[in-house]
Amino acid sequence: MAKAVLRFLLLLLAATASPAAYAAETQIKVYWHDLLSGPNPTSVRVAQAAVTNTSQTLFGAVSVIDNALTDGPDLNSSGLVGRAQGTYTSAGKDALAFMMNMNFVFQAGKFNGSTVAIFGRNAAMSAVREMAVVGGTGVFRLARGYAQARTTALDFNTGDATVEYNLFITH
């Protein structure tokens, strides 16, 4: 009887143990290149509301992205590490803020074939924006954490931007 109780308690302890105790932590820095201009844009507006064109914040605009992720800030001289694929929606009526929904799809290095899912509000005029890491695949299966975004370059004429993303991932 004592063995059965001990076995039950061990099973209960194993079932309730914190997964964080066994999780890996990874920090990654990548540069996200959002190209709205030129012959090969990586961000395309696919929908908008009736008020979008008269809104100072482009409220209601929805864009689909397939942006390059590089290991350095210069798109032409940095190494491609993957793609940011998903959507962003201009969701701020009175302030420029986007709802980001994207996967970072790694295509090189030790994370090749893995993804990280990022979701959250991007208050574009803030120096640092924080969004949630809500999942992943491959090396990042069951990922959670956060992403910090900092704009490093913005062309006000074209809308093209480079954003540094620092990912803090528990997986």
Long-range contacts (C-beta under 8 A, 24 or more apart in sequence): 19-142, 20-170, 23-170, 23-171, 24-170, 24-171, 25-168, 25-169, 25-170, 25-171, 26-139, 26-140, 26-167, 26-169, 26-171, 27-166, 27-167, 27-168, 27-169, 28-111, 28-166, 28-167, 28-169, 29-71, 29-164, 29-165, 29-166, 29-167, 30-69, 30-70, 30-71, 30-81, 30-82, 30-104, 30-164, 30-165, 30-167, 31-69, 31-70, 31-71, 31-72, 31-73, 31-75, 31-78, 31-152, 31-162, 31-163, 31-164, 31-165, 32-67, 32-68, 32-69, 32-84, 32-149, 32-162, 32-163, 32-164, 32-165, 33-67, 33-68, 33-69, 33-70, 33-75, 33-160, 33-161, 33-162, 34-65, 34-67, 34-159, 34-160, 34-161, 34-162, 34-163, 35-67, 35-160, 36-158, 36-159, 36-160, 37-155, 37-158, 37-159, 37-160, 38-158, 38-160, 42-66, 42-67, 42-68, 43-67, 43-88, 52-90, 55-90, 55-93, 57-90, 57-92, 57-93, 57-94, 57-95, 57-96, 57-97, 58-90, 58-96, 59-90, 59-91, 59-92, 59-93, 60-89, 60-90, 61-89, 61-90, 62-87, 62-88, 62-89, 62-90, 63-87, 63-88, 63-89, 65-102, 69-104, 69-106, 69-165, 73-152, 73-153, 73-162, 73-164, 75-162, 79-108, 80-107, 80-108, 81-106, 81-107, 81-108, 81-109, 81-111, 82-106, 82-107, 82-108, 82-111, 83-107, 86-118, 88-122, 91-121, 92-123, 95-123, 95-125, 96-123, 96-124, 96-125, 97-121, 97-122, 97-123, 97-124, 98-122, 98-124, 100-131, 104-165, 104-167, 106-138, 110-139, 111-138, 111-139, 111-140, 113-138, 114-138, 114-139, 114-140, 115-140, 116-140, 116-143, 116-167, 116-169, 117-143, 118-147, 120-147, 122-149, 124-151, 133-167, 133-168, 133-169, 136-169, 136-171, 139-171, 140-169, 140-171, 141-171, 142-171, 143-169, 143-170, 143-171, 144-169, 144-170, 144-171, 145-169, 145-170
